[in-house]
Amino acid sequence: KVTDWMDGALTDDDRTHVEEHIAVCRHCARYVSQLRRSIEVLHELPHEAPPPAARAALLDAFRRSDSD
């Protein structure tokens, strides 16, 4: 639910529940902090498309995992 919360995809009740939990749970608060920092770092990376062969291999792997 944390990623849904970060994306603003929760109902008001679920959002409130997650926020109340994060406010009192140091482990979850640390997890959210780490997620936010990871997102910041990823946004700092150059935006380059993967090589065509790597892209094709990733898409193939995703398609195979969807059919399982």
FENCOR-V61133 format. One record per residue. N is the residue number from 1. RES is the residue in one small letter. PHI is phi in whole degrees, -180 to 180 (999 if undefined). OMEGA is omega in degrees with one decimal (999 if undefined). Layout:
N_RES_PHI_OMEGA / N_RES_PHI_OMEGA
This chain:
1_k_999_-176.9 / 2_v_-63_179.8 / 3_t_-68_174.6 / 4_d_-62_177.5 / 5_w_-62_-179.8 / 6_m_-64_179.1 / 7_d_-84_-178.6 / 8_g_73_-174.3 / 9_a_-103_-179.8 / 10_l_-97_171.3 / 11_t_-67_178.8 / 12_d_-58_-179.9 / 13_d_-65_179.2 / 14_d_-66_178.4 / 15_r_-61_179.2 / 16_t_-62_179.6 / 17_h_-60_179.6 / 18_v_-63_-179.0 / 19_e_-64_177.3 / 20_e_-65_179.2 / 21_h_-67_179.9 / 22_i_-61_-179.0 / 23_a_-66_-176.9 / 24_v_-113_-176.5 / 25_c_-109_-176.4 / 26_r_-65_179.1 / 27_h_-67_178.9 / 28_c_-70_177.3 / 29_a_-61_177.5 / 30_r_-65_178.6 / 31_y_-60_178.8 / 32_v_-63_178.0 / 33_s_-61_178.4 / 34_q_-66_176.9 / 35_l_-61_179.8 / 36_r_-62_179.3 / 37_r_-66_177.7 / 38_s_-61_178.4 / 39_i_-63_178.1 / 40_e_-60_-178.9 / 41_v_-64_179.7 / 42_l_-63_178.3 / 43_h_-70_178.7 / 44_e_-82_-179.7 / 45_l_-72_176.2 / 46_p_-64_-179.8 / 47_h_-91_179.6 / 48_e_-120_176.4 / 49_a_-73_177.3 / 50_p_-68_175.5 / 51_p_-57_-177.2 / 52_p_-52_-178.5 / 53_a_-66_178.5 / 54_a_-67_178.7 / 55_r_-61_-179.8 / 56_a_-63_179.9 / 57_a_-65_178.2 / 58_l_-64_179.5 / 59_l_-61_177.7 / 60_d_-62_179.2 / 61_a_-63_178.2 / 62_f_-63_179.9 / 63_r_-64_178.3 / 64_r_-64_-178.7 / 65_s_-70_176.9 / 66_d_-70_-177.2 / 67_s_-87_179.6 / 68_d_-77_999
